[in-house]
Amino acid sequence: MGRVRADLHSHTHFSRDGWTTPEQYVQRAIERGITVAAISDHNNLDGAWAVRAIAPFKVIVAEEIRSTEGEIIGYFLHEPIPKGLTPEDTVRAIREQGGLVGVPHPFDRWRGSVLRPEALDRIIDDVDIIEVCNTRNLQQADNLRALQYARAHGKLQSAGSDSHTHGEIGSAWVEMPDFETPAEFLEALRQGTIHGRLSSPFVHLFSAAAKLRFRLGFGPAR
């Protein structure tokens, strides 16, 4: 089946802090050689559905869900999962759809949305994937800590650009065998190699501007 280049955490303008339209996403992903994209907008699946409808590459429908104790990613979803559930209930809702559970940027010391360490420890047995390369982390040490945690707990490791602007897409990826099902995805990820570099800290200014745009009522229609 060959190998693919997978960006496993990214956003469109359907995230309140994102700017990238589905059309921009597809164009940039093609330019960067991304052949699998997990679109994981905050608390909705609209961007994932929109990109999947027009992309010539494989799209994993995902969601970055804000639980009561921080963010969790559900992969291979069919319906959006509401924010505000406990971490345990968020995991349960992902599993009910046959999805996979990922934890993004688990040790980013500058991000208020990070899953709390005590919550991560409580749900770790039900976690499939730990993100160990997030290019929006400000310090590489936080990615390294995630890698150490994943290895200590025997968890699969992922990489994602966490892109909120089109220029960030493909700044991190996993080179891995191709797959079709969630089970095949996990086996492919086990054989994958992680690549990536930290983005400029200034990308966070674009996210702040996007949030202001939403508050003023100029976000995308759903």
Backbone torsions as a table, in degrees:
resi	resn	phi	psi	omega
1	MET	NA	-11.1	179.4
2	GLY	83.8	-175.0	-179.0
3	ARG	-117.4	154.7	-178.5
4	VAL	-125.4	164.6	177.6
5	ARG	-117.6	108.8	-167.7
6	ALA	-114.4	120.5	169.8
7	ASP	-93.8	111.2	-166.2
8	LEU	-102.3	19.2	175.0
9	HIS	-163.5	109.8	-178.0
10	SER	-157.8	164.1	-172.2
11	HIS	-132.6	157.9	170.7
12	THR	-117.3	-172.3	179.0
13	HIS	-74.3	1.2	172.2
14	PHE	-80.0	-7.5	164.4
15	SER	-86.2	138.1	-175.2
16	ARG	-63.3	-18.0	178.7
17	ASP	-109.6	20.4	-178.0
18	GLY	-116.1	157.7	-177.7
19	TRP	-118.2	-17.5	-166.0
20	THR	-79.5	122.1	174.4
21	THR	-74.9	159.2	176.5
22	PRO	-55.7	-39.9	179.6
23	GLU	-64.2	-43.4	176.5
24	GLN	-63.1	-38.5	-179.7
25	TYR	-60.3	-49.5	-177.3
26	VAL	-61.5	-45.4	-178.4
27	GLN	-60.9	-47.1	-177.0
28	ARG	-68.3	-40.0	179.1
29	ALA	-60.6	-41.7	177.7
30	ILE	-62.9	-43.3	179.4
31	GLU	-61.2	-35.3	-177.9
32	ARG	-89.4	0.7	178.1
33	GLY	76.5	20.1	177.6
34	ILE	-77.4	125.1	-178.4
35	THR	-113.5	-6.1	170.5
36	VAL	-140.1	131.1	179.3
37	ALA	-130.3	125.3	170.3
38	ALA	-93.6	108.7	177.6
39	ILE	-89.4	114.7	-170.0
40	SER	-127.7	63.4	-179.8
41	ASP	-64.4	158.8	-178.6
42	HIS	-71.1	114.3	169.1
43	ASN	60.4	28.1	173.6
44	ASN	-163.1	162.8	178.8
45	LEU	-112.4	7.4	-172.7
46	ASP	-60.1	-44.9	-180.0
47	GLY	-65.3	-40.6	179.3
48	ALA	-62.1	-44.5	178.5
49	TRP	-63.9	-40.8	-177.6
50	ALA	-67.1	-43.5	178.7
51	VAL	-67.4	-42.4	-179.1
52	ARG	-59.6	-33.2	-177.7
53	ALA	-67.9	-22.2	-174.6
54	ILE	-122.8	-8.0	-173.0
55	ALA	-80.8	139.6	173.2
56	PRO	-85.4	2.8	179.5
57	PHE	-118.2	173.7	-176.1
58	LYS	-77.0	133.2	178.2
59	VAL	-119.0	125.5	172.2
60	ILE	-91.6	121.1	178.5
61	VAL	-78.0	115.8	-174.6
62	ALA	-136.1	171.3	-180.0
63	GLU	-151.0	133.2	172.4
64	GLU	-93.9	106.1	-168.1
65	ILE	-100.4	129.7	178.9
66	ARG	-88.6	101.5	175.4
67	SER	-80.7	178.8	179.4
68	THR	-66.5	-15.0	-178.2
69	GLU	-127.5	21.9	176.1
70	GLY	122.4	179.3	-167.7
71	GLU	-87.1	142.7	177.0
72	ILE	-136.3	140.5	176.7
73	ILE	-102.0	132.8	170.0
74	GLY	-105.0	126.6	178.4
75	TYR	-105.5	149.9	178.0
76	PHE	63.0	49.1	-179.7
77	LEU	-92.5	158.8	176.5
78	HIS	-116.0	-26.5	179.8
79	GLU	-136.7	147.0	178.5
80	PRO	-65.5	148.4	177.5
81	ILE	-106.4	128.9	-175.6
82	PRO	-68.0	148.6	173.3
83	LYS	-75.8	165.5	175.2
84	GLY	89.7	4.3	173.6
85	LEU	-83.5	160.6	173.2
86	THR	-65.6	160.2	175.2
87	PRO	-55.0	-41.5	-179.5
88	GLU	-63.8	-42.8	179.8
89	ASP	-71.2	-32.3	175.4
90	THR	-63.6	-46.3	177.2
91	VAL	-60.0	-43.2	-179.3
92	ARG	-62.0	-40.9	-179.7
93	ALA	-66.2	-37.3	176.0
94	ILE	-63.8	-46.0	-178.3
95	ARG	-63.7	-35.5	-179.5
96	GLU	-62.9	-23.0	176.6
97	GLN	-93.7	3.3	-175.7
98	GLY	76.2	19.0	-177.4
99	GLY	-86.6	173.8	178.0
100	LEU	-109.0	149.3	-175.1
101	VAL	-105.2	123.8	175.4
102	GLY	-124.2	152.8	177.1
103	VAL	-117.8	113.8	-179.0
104	PRO	-84.8	147.7	173.3
105	HIS	33.2	59.0	-169.9
106	PRO	-67.1	-20.4	-175.6
107	PHE	-126.1	24.4	176.0
108	ASP	-69.1	110.3	-173.0
109	ARG	-72.8	-12.7	-175.9
110	TRP	-101.8	-1.9	-171.1
111	ARG	-109.7	121.6	-178.1
112	GLY	-72.9	-15.3	-176.7
113	SER	-88.7	-0.1	-177.2
114	VAL	-61.2	140.7	174.6
115	LEU	-61.5	129.0	-177.6
116	ARG	-60.8	141.6	-177.5
117	PRO	-54.7	-39.5	-179.0
118	GLU	-68.1	-33.1	176.7
119	ALA	-70.2	-42.1	176.9
120	LEU	-58.1	-44.1	179.1
121	ASP	-63.3	-34.8	-179.2
122	ARG	-68.7	-36.5	-173.7
123	ILE	-100.8	1.7	-169.5
124	ILE	-56.2	-33.3	-179.7
125	ASP	-64.5	-24.0	-179.2
126	ASP	-100.8	4.4	178.7
127	VAL	-87.3	133.2	176.6
128	ASP	-90.8	-37.9	-166.8
129	ILE	-138.7	134.7	170.9
130	ILE	-111.1	128.5	176.8
131	GLU	-78.4	118.4	-175.7
132	VAL	-111.5	-3.8	175.4
133	CYS	-139.4	99.2	175.7
134	ASN	-117.8	118.5	-171.2
135	THR	-77.0	-7.9	175.9
136	ARG	-90.4	-6.1	170.7
137	ASN	-61.2	139.8	-179.1
138	LEU	-79.8	-23.0	-177.0
139	GLN	-128.9	129.6	179.5
140	GLN	-61.7	-27.2	179.3
141	ALA	-58.9	-30.3	-179.7
142	ASP	-72.4	-35.0	172.7
143	ASN	-66.3	-40.9	179.9
144	LEU	-64.5	-36.9	176.9
145	ARG	-64.7	-38.5	176.7
146	ALA	-63.7	-40.3	178.2
147	LEU	-62.1	-44.7	179.4
148	GLN	-62.5	-40.4	-179.9
149	TYR	-65.5	-44.0	179.9
150	ALA	-61.0	-44.7	179.4
151	ARG	-64.7	-41.2	-179.2
152	ALA	-63.2	-29.5	-177.5
153	HIS	-105.3	7.6	176.8
154	GLY	64.1	37.5	-176.6
155	LYS	-103.4	148.1	174.6
156	LEU	-66.1	153.5	-172.0
157	GLN	-120.5	142.3	-178.4
158	SER	-130.4	168.6	176.5
159	ALA	-136.4	143.7	178.0
160	GLY	-152.8	146.7	178.1
161	SER	-70.2	-24.7	-172.1
162	ASP	54.9	33.2	-172.3
163	SER	-64.1	133.8	172.2
164	HIS	-117.6	-9.0	171.6
165	THR	-126.2	156.8	-173.7
166	HIS	-67.8	-25.4	-179.6
167	GLY	-68.3	-19.1	-178.8
168	GLU	-85.7	-16.7	-174.5
169	ILE	-57.7	132.7	178.1
170	GLY	80.4	10.9	176.3
171	SER	-75.5	-12.4	170.4
172	ALA	-143.2	146.7	179.6
173	TRP	-160.6	163.7	171.5
174	VAL	-112.9	125.2	171.0
175	GLU	-88.5	121.1	-169.7
176	MET	-153.1	162.9	174.9
177	PRO	-63.6	153.7	176.6
178	ASP	-68.2	165.5	-173.6
179	PHE	-157.8	167.2	175.2
180	GLU	-126.0	-47.5	-173.8
181	THR	-100.9	164.0	174.3
182	PRO	-56.6	-39.2	178.9
183	ALA	-64.1	-42.6	177.5
184	GLU	-65.6	-35.3	176.8
185	PHE	-59.6	-45.2	-179.7
186	LEU	-62.5	-41.6	178.6
187	GLU	-67.1	-38.7	177.6
188	ALA	-64.9	-40.9	179.5
189	LEU	-63.1	-35.3	178.1
190	ARG	-60.6	-29.8	-178.8
191	GLN	-97.7	7.3	-173.7
192	GLY	-84.8	163.4	172.6
193	THR	-122.9	139.0	-172.5
194	ILE	-98.1	137.0	178.9
195	HIS	-134.5	147.5	176.3
196	GLY	166.6	165.8	177.4
197	ARG	-143.5	152.3	179.3
198	LEU	-70.0	140.0	174.8
199	SER	-78.1	166.4	174.7
200	SER	-64.2	139.7	176.3
201	PRO	-58.0	-22.0	-176.0
202	PHE	-69.2	-13.8	178.5
203	VAL	-62.4	-24.8	-179.4
204	HIS	-68.6	-23.6	176.2
205	LEU	-66.1	-36.0	177.9
206	PHE	-65.1	-36.3	178.0
207	SER	-66.6	-39.2	177.1
208	ALA	-62.5	-39.7	178.7
209	ALA	-66.9	-37.3	179.3
210	ALA	-65.4	-38.7	178.0
211	LYS	-61.9	-41.4	177.7
212	LEU	-62.6	-41.9	177.9
213	ARG	-56.2	-44.0	178.9
214	PHE	-63.8	-41.9	-179.7
215	ARG	-62.4	-31.0	-179.9
216	LEU	-85.3	-0.2	175.5
217	GLY	87.2	21.3	-177.5
218	PHE	-109.5	20.1	177.5
219	GLY	-75.5	168.9	-179.0
220	PRO	-67.7	146.0	176.5
221	ALA	-73.2	145.3	178.4
222	ARG	-115.6	NA	NA
